[in-house]
Amino acid sequence: MENAAILVAVVDDDESVRESLQGLLTELGFGAITFPTAADFLESGVADKAQCLILDIAMPGMSGPELRRELVTRGYSIPTIFISAHAEFASKPDIREVAVDCLTKPFSDTALFEALKRALNSE
């Protein structure tokens, strides 16, 4: 499967993070769609199409882990990469158990690409 056929959804409340990740994912050849909130993602219907999620851990309203739990409740098992500016969140066992990876911002393009490869190979 070519990367362009793979849709990665990004949910992060920081606009600059969303824009930079969308640009990077596109540059890496993936399809990318971004959302500022978990609610926007849930309302979009993209959960039926996304092969990978990149979720910010700490967001206003529903957090990344809460969104993932809601998706599991709805029957979705989309490989998830959590991202956070706070290293203490990234090391929590409940995050590590459900995520393919958890990257601390700022992270390298290489670290993201490696996490995406693991996520997409876990399907």
Backbone as JSON Lines, residues from 0, in Angstrom:
{"i":0,"aa":"M","n":[0.84,-1.18,0.0],"ca":[0.0,0.0,0.0],"c":[0.89,1.25,0.0]}
{"i":1,"aa":"E","n":[0.63,2.14,-0.89],"ca":[1.39,3.38,-0.93],"c":[0.94,4.3,0.19]}
{"i":2,"aa":"N","n":[1.87,5.13,0.67],"ca":[1.55,6.04,1.77],"c":[0.36,6.94,1.46]}
{"i":3,"aa":"A","n":[0.23,7.41,0.2],"ca":[-0.84,8.35,-0.16],"c":[-2.22,7.75,0.07]}
{"i":4,"aa":"A","n":[-2.31,6.42,0.05],"ca":[-3.59,5.76,0.28],"c":[-3.87,5.63,1.77]}
{"i":5,"aa":"I","n":[-2.92,6.02,2.62],"ca":[-3.06,5.89,4.06],"c":[-3.45,7.24,4.65]}
{"i":6,"aa":"L","n":[-4.58,7.28,5.34],"ca":[-5.06,8.51,5.94],"c":[-4.68,8.54,7.42]}
{"i":7,"aa":"V","n":[-3.97,9.6,7.8],"ca":[-3.59,9.81,9.19],"c":[-4.36,11.02,9.7]}
{"i":8,"aa":"A","n":[-5.06,10.85,10.81],"ca":[-5.81,11.95,11.41],"c":[-5.03,12.5,12.6]}
{"i":9,"aa":"V","n":[-4.96,13.82,12.68],"ca":[-4.26,14.51,13.76],"c":[-5.28,15.31,14.56]}
{"i":10,"aa":"V","n":[-5.28,15.12,15.88],"ca":[-6.15,15.91,16.75],"c":[-5.26,16.6,17.77]}
{"i":11,"aa":"D","n":[-5.18,17.93,17.65],"ca":[-4.35,18.73,18.54],"c":[-4.94,20.12,18.61]}
{"i":12,"aa":"D","n":[-5.02,20.69,19.81],"ca":[-5.61,22.02,19.96],"c":[-4.68,23.15,19.53]}
{"i":13,"aa":"D","n":[-3.42,22.84,19.28],"ca":[-2.44,23.85,18.86],"c":[-2.39,23.92,17.33]}
{"i":14,"aa":"E","n":[-2.83,25.05,16.79],"ca":[-2.9,25.2,15.33],"c":[-1.55,25.01,14.65]}
{"i":15,"aa":"S","n":[-0.48,25.52,15.27],"ca":[0.84,25.4,14.63],"c":[1.27,23.93,14.58]}
{"i":16,"aa":"V","n":[0.92,23.16,15.58],"ca":[1.25,21.72,15.57],"c":[0.46,21.02,14.47]}
{"i":17,"aa":"R","n":[-0.83,21.33,14.39],"ca":[-1.65,20.72,13.33],"c":[-1.1,21.04,11.96]}
{"i":18,"aa":"E","n":[-0.76,22.3,11.72],"ca":[-0.25,22.7,10.4],"c":[1.08,22.03,10.09]}
{"i":19,"aa":"S","n":[1.97,21.99,11.07],"ca":[3.28,21.4,10.79],"c":[3.17,19.89,10.58]}
{"i":20,"aa":"L","n":[2.32,19.22,11.37],"ca":[2.14,17.79,11.17],"c":[1.47,17.48,9.85]}
{"i":21,"aa":"Q","n":[0.49,18.29,9.45],"ca":[-0.16,18.05,8.17],"c":[0.86,18.2,7.04]}
{"i":22,"aa":"G","n":[1.7,19.23,7.11],"ca":[2.74,19.42,6.1],"c":[3.73,18.27,6.06]}
{"i":23,"aa":"L","n":[4.16,17.83,7.24],"ca":[5.13,16.74,7.32],"c":[4.53,15.44,6.8]}
{"i":24,"aa":"L","n":[3.31,15.13,7.22],"ca":[2.66,13.9,6.75],"c":[2.49,13.9,5.24]}
{"i":25,"aa":"T","n":[2.1,15.05,4.69],"ca":[1.95,15.17,3.24],"c":[3.29,14.99,2.55]}
{"i":26,"aa":"E","n":[4.33,15.59,3.13],"ca":[5.68,15.47,2.59],"c":[6.15,14.0,2.6]}
{"i":27,"aa":"L","n":[5.74,13.26,3.63],"ca":[6.09,11.84,3.73],"c":[5.21,10.97,2.84]}
{"i":28,"aa":"G","n":[4.22,11.59,2.2],"ca":[3.39,10.87,1.25],"c":[2.08,10.33,1.8]}
{"i":29,"aa":"F","n":[1.73,10.7,3.02],"ca":[0.49,10.23,3.62],"c":[-0.64,11.21,3.32]}
{"i":30,"aa":"G","n":[-1.87,10.71,3.38],"ca":[-3.02,11.58,3.41],"c":[-3.13,12.09,4.84]}
{"i":31,"aa":"A","n":[-3.48,13.35,5.03],"ca":[-3.54,13.9,6.39],"c":[-4.75,14.8,6.53]}
{"i":32,"aa":"I","n":[-5.4,14.68,7.68],"ca":[-6.53,15.55,8.0],"c":[-6.39,15.91,9.47]}
{"i":33,"aa":"T","n":[-6.68,17.17,9.8],"ca":[-6.47,17.62,11.17],"c":[-7.76,18.15,11.79]}
{"i":34,"aa":"F","n":[-7.78,18.09,13.12],"ca":[-8.93,18.55,13.88],"c":[-8.44,19.27,15.14]}
{"i":35,"aa":"P","n":[-9.1,20.38,15.52],"ca":[-8.68,21.12,16.71],"c":[-9.2,20.52,18.02]}
{"i":36,"aa":"T","n":[-10.25,19.69,17.93],"ca":[-10.81,19.09,19.15],"c":[-11.21,17.65,18.89]}
{"i":37,"aa":"A","n":[-11.31,16.9,19.98],"ca":[-11.78,15.52,19.89],"c":[-13.21,15.48,19.38]}
{"i":38,"aa":"A","n":[-14.03,16.42,19.82],"ca":[-15.43,16.46,19.38],"c":[-15.52,16.66,17.87]}
{"i":39,"aa":"D","n":[-14.68,17.55,17.33],"ca":[-14.68,17.77,15.87],"c":[-14.32,16.47,15.14]}
{"i":40,"aa":"F","n":[-13.34,15.74,15.67],"ca":[-12.96,14.47,15.05],"c":[-14.13,13.48,15.1]}
{"i":41,"aa":"L","n":[-14.75,13.34,16.26],"ca":[-15.86,12.38,16.4],"c":[-17.02,12.72,15.47]}
{"i":42,"aa":"E","n":[-17.29,14.0,15.28],"ca":[-18.41,14.42,14.43],"c":[-18.1,14.28,12.94]}
{"i":43,"aa":"S","n":[-16.83,14.15,12.58],"ca":[-16.42,14.18,11.17],"c":[-16.69,12.89,10.41]}
{"i":44,"aa":"G","n":[-16.77,11.77,11.08],"ca":[-16.9,10.5,10.4],"c":[-15.57,9.94,9.9]}
{"i":45,"aa":"V","n":[-14.47,10.6,10.19],"ca":[-13.15,10.17,9.72],"c":[-12.69,8.89,10.42]}
{"i":46,"aa":"A","n":[-13.26,8.58,11.57],"ca":[-12.86,7.35,12.27],"c":[-13.05,6.12,11.4]}
{"i":47,"aa":"D","n":[-14.0,6.19,10.46],"ca":[-14.22,5.06,9.55],"c":[-13.12,4.94,8.49]}
{"i":48,"aa":"K","n":[-12.35,6.0,8.29],"ca":[-11.38,6.03,7.2],"c":[-9.92,6.07,7.65]}
{"i":49,"aa":"A","n":[-9.67,6.61,8.84],"ca":[-8.29,6.81,9.3],"c":[-7.62,5.48,9.64]}
{"i":50,"aa":"Q","n":[-6.38,5.31,9.17],"ca":[-5.61,4.12,9.5],"c":[-4.69,4.35,10.69]}
{"i":51,"aa":"C","n":[-4.54,5.63,11.08],"ca":[-3.69,5.97,12.22],"c":[-4.17,7.29,12.8]}
{"i":52,"aa":"L","n":[-4.05,7.42,14.13],"ca":[-4.38,8.67,14.8],"c":[-3.14,9.21,15.49]}
{"i":53,"aa":"I","n":[-2.96,10.51,15.39],"ca":[-1.95,11.2,16.19],"c":[-2.74,12.13,17.1]}
{"i":54,"aa":"L","n":[-2.7,11.85,18.4],"ca":[-3.53,12.57,19.36],"c":[-2.69,13.27,20.4]}
{"i":55,"aa":"D","n":[-2.99,14.56,20.6],"ca":[-2.4,15.29,21.71],"c":[-3.0,14.72,22.99]}
{"i":56,"aa":"I","n":[-2.19,14.55,24.01],"ca":[-2.69,14.0,25.26],"c":[-3.56,15.01,26.0]}
{"i":57,"aa":"A","n":[-3.05,16.23,26.18],"ca":[-3.75,17.24,26.98],"c":[-4.41,18.27,26.07]}
{"i":58,"aa":"M","n":[-5.74,18.2,26.0],"ca":[-6.51,19.17,25.22],"c":[-7.7,19.61,26.06]}
{"i":59,"aa":"P","n":[-8.18,20.83,25.82],"ca":[-9.4,21.26,26.5],"c":[-10.57,20.36,26.09]}
{"i":60,"aa":"G","n":[-11.51,20.17,26.97],"ca":[-12.63,19.28,26.65],"c":[-12.17,17.85,26.81]}
{"i":61,"aa":"M","n":[-12.34,17.05,25.77],"ca":[-11.94,15.65,25.79],"c":[-10.46,15.51,25.47]}
{"i":62,"aa":"S","n":[-9.73,14.83,26.34],"ca":[-8.29,14.63,26.13],"c":[-8.06,13.54,25.08]}
{"i":63,"aa":"G","n":[-6.82,13.39,24.65],"ca":[-6.47,12.34,23.71],"c":[-6.8,10.95,24.24]}
{"i":64,"aa":"P","n":[-6.4,10.61,25.49],"ca":[-6.75,9.3,26.03],"c":[-8.27,9.1,26.15]}
{"i":65,"aa":"E","n":[-9.0,10.15,26.5],"ca":[-10.46,10.04,26.58],"c":[-11.05,9.78,25.19]}
{"i":66,"aa":"L","n":[-10.52,10.46,24.17],"ca":[-10.97,10.22,22.8],"c":[-10.7,8.78,22.4]}
{"i":67,"aa":"R","n":[-9.54,8.28,22.71],"ca":[-9.22,6.9,22.35],"c":[-10.18,5.93,23.04]}
{"i":68,"aa":"R","n":[-10.45,6.15,24.32],"ca":[-11.4,5.27,25.03],"c":[-12.79,5.33,24.39]}
{"i":69,"aa":"E","n":[-13.21,6.53,23.98],"ca":[-14.51,6.68,23.32],"c":[-14.53,5.93,21.99]}
{"i":70,"aa":"L","n":[-13.45,5.99,21.24],"ca":[-13.38,5.26,19.98],"c":[-13.46,3.75,20.2]}
{"i":71,"aa":"V","n":[-12.77,3.26,21.22],"ca":[-12.82,1.83,21.53],"c":[-14.25,1.44,21.91]}
{"i":72,"aa":"T","n":[-14.9,2.28,22.71],"ca":[-16.3,2.04,23.09],"c":[-17.19,1.93,21.86]}
{"i":73,"aa":"R","n":[-16.87,2.73,20.84],"ca":[-17.66,2.73,19.6],"c":[-17.22,1.63,18.63]}
{"i":74,"aa":"G","n":[-16.24,0.82,19.02],"ca":[-15.83,-0.31,18.2],"c":[-14.66,-0.05,17.26]}
{"i":75,"aa":"Y","n":[-13.95,1.05,17.43],"ca":[-12.8,1.36,16.58],"c":[-11.51,0.95,17.28]}
{"i":76,"aa":"S","n":[-10.59,0.38,16.52],"ca":[-9.27,0.03,17.07],"c":[-8.19,0.62,16.16]}
{"i":77,"aa":"I","n":[-8.16,1.93,16.08],"ca":[-7.22,2.63,15.2],"c":[-5.88,2.78,15.93]}
{"i":78,"aa":"P","n":[-4.78,2.35,15.32],"ca":[-3.47,2.53,15.96],"c":[-3.26,4.01,16.28]}
{"i":79,"aa":"T","n":[-2.76,4.26,17.51],"ca":[-2.67,5.63,18.0],"c":[-1.26,5.98,18.44]}
{"i":80,"aa":"I","n":[-0.84,7.17,18.03],"ca":[0.42,7.76,18.49],"c":[0.02,8.98,19.31]}
{"i":81,"aa":"F","n":[0.38,8.98,20.59],"ca":[0.12,10.15,21.42],"c":[1.29,11.11,21.32]}
{"i":82,"aa":"I","n":[0.99,12.4,21.4],"ca":[2.03,13.42,21.45],"c":[1.72,14.34,22.63]}
{"i":83,"aa":"S","n":[2.77,14.85,23.24],"ca":[2.57,15.74,24.39],"c":[3.79,16.62,24.6]}
{"i":84,"aa":"A","n":[3.53,17.81,25.08],"ca":[4.62,18.71,25.46],"c":[5.13,18.37,26.86]}
{"i":85,"aa":"H","n":[4.43,17.48,27.54],"ca":[4.76,17.15,28.93],"c":[5.26,15.71,29.03]}
{"i":86,"aa":"A","n":[6.54,15.55,29.31],"ca":[7.14,14.21,29.37],"c":[6.47,13.34,30.43]}
{"i":87,"aa":"E","n":[5.99,13.95,31.53],"ca":[5.38,13.14,32.59],"c":[4.1,12.44,32.1]}
{"i":88,"aa":"F","n":[3.37,13.06,31.14],"ca":[2.19,12.4,30.57],"c":[2.61,11.22,29.71]}
{"i":89,"aa":"A","n":[3.66,11.44,28.93],"ca":[4.1,10.43,27.98],"c":[4.57,9.14,28.65]}
{"i":90,"aa":"S","n":[5.0,9.23,29.9],"ca":[5.53,8.04,30.57],"c":[4.49,7.31,31.42]}
{"i":91,"aa":"K","n":[3.26,7.81,31.48],"ca":[2.23,7.17,32.28],"c":[1.91,5.77,31.71]}
{"i":92,"aa":"P","n":[1.8,4.77,32.57],"ca":[1.52,3.41,32.1],"c":[0.22,3.29,31.31]}
{"i":93,"aa":"D","n":[-0.83,4.01,31.7],"ca":[-2.11,3.89,30.98],"c":[-2.01,4.45,29.57]}
{"i":94,"aa":"I","n":[-1.09,5.36,29.34],"ca":[-0.85,5.9,28.0],"c":[-0.03,4.87,27.2]}
{"i":95,"aa":"R","n":[1.03,4.38,27.8],"ca":[1.93,3.43,27.14],"c":[1.21,2.14,26.75]}
{"i":96,"aa":"E","n":[0.24,1.72,27.54],"ca":[-0.46,0.46,27.27],"c":[-1.31,0.51,26.0]}
{"i":97,"aa":"V","n":[-1.86,1.67,25.68],"ca":[-2.8,1.76,24.56],"c":[-2.21,2.4,23.31]}
{"i":98,"aa":"A","n":[-1.02,2.96,23.43],"ca":[-0.44,3.69,22.3],"c":[0.64,2.86,21.6]}
{"i":99,"aa":"V","n":[0.74,3.07,20.3],"ca":[1.86,2.49,19.55],"c":[3.14,3.19,20.01]}
{"i":100,"aa":"D","n":[3.03,4.5,20.25],"ca":[4.17,5.29,20.72],"c":[3.63,6.54,21.37]}
{"i":101,"aa":"C","n":[4.48,7.18,22.16],"ca":[4.13,8.46,22.75],"c":[5.35,9.36,22.6]}
{"i":102,"aa":"L","n":[5.21,10.4,21.8],"ca":[6.32,11.29,21.5],"c":[6.18,12.59,22.28]}
{"i":103,"aa":"T","n":[7.31,13.04,22.82],"ca":[7.31,14.31,23.55],"c":[7.7,15.43,22.59]}
{"i":104,"aa":"K","n":[6.87,16.48,22.55],"ca":[7.13,17.63,21.68],"c":[8.31,18.4,22.25]}
{"i":105,"aa":"P","n":[9.2,18.92,21.43],"ca":[9.26,18.71,19.98],"c":[9.92,17.36,19.69]}
{"i":106,"aa":"F","n":[9.44,16.68,18.66],"ca":[10.01,15.4,18.27],"c":[10.53,15.53,16.85]}
{"i":107,"aa":"S","n":[11.43,14.64,16.48],"ca":[12.04,14.71,15.15],"c":[11.12,14.09,14.1]}
{"i":108,"aa":"D","n":[11.31,14.49,12.87],"ca":[10.58,13.89,11.75],"c":[10.82,12.38,11.72]}
{"i":109,"aa":"T","n":[12.06,11.99,11.99],"ca":[12.42,10.57,11.98],"c":[11.67,9.81,13.05]}
{"i":110,"aa":"A","n":[11.56,10.38,14.26],"ca":[10.83,9.71,15.34],"c":[9.37,9.52,14.96]}
{"i":111,"aa":"L","n":[8.77,10.52,14.33],"ca":[7.38,10.41,13.91],"c":[7.24,9.34,12.82]}
{"i":112,"aa":"F","n":[8.12,9.35,11.85],"ca":[8.04,8.38,10.76],"c":[8.2,6.96,11.29]}
{"i":113,"aa":"E","n":[9.12,6.75,12.22],"ca":[9.31,5.42,12.82],"c":[8.06,4.99,13.58]}
{"i":114,"aa":"A","n":[7.44,5.92,14.31],"ca":[6.21,5.61,15.04],"c":[5.08,5.27,14.06]}
{"i":115,"aa":"L","n":[5.01,6.0,12.96],"ca":[3.98,5.71,11.94],"c":[4.2,4.33,11.35]}
{"i":116,"aa":"K","n":[5.44,3.96,11.06],"ca":[5.72,2.64,10.51],"c":[5.25,1.56,11.49]}
{"i":117,"aa":"R","n":[5.55,1.73,12.78],"ca":[5.11,0.75,13.79],"c":[3.59,0.71,13.85]}
{"i":118,"aa":"A","n":[2.95,1.87,13.82],"ca":[1.48,1.93,13.9],"c":[0.84,1.2,12.73]}
{"i":119,"aa":"L","n":[1.35,1.44,11.55],"ca":[0.75,0.86,10.35],"c":[1.06,-0.62,10.2]}
{"i":120,"aa":"N","n":[2.14,-1.07,10.8],"ca":[2.46,-2.5,10.78],"c":[1.72,-3.27,11.86]}
{"i":121,"aa":"S","n":[1.06,-2.54,12.78],"ca":[0.37,-3.21,13.89],"c":[-1.07,-3.56,13.52]}
{"i":122,"aa":"E","n":[-1.52,-3.13,12.35],"ca":[-2.91,-3.39,11.95],"c":[-3.14,-4.86,11.7]}
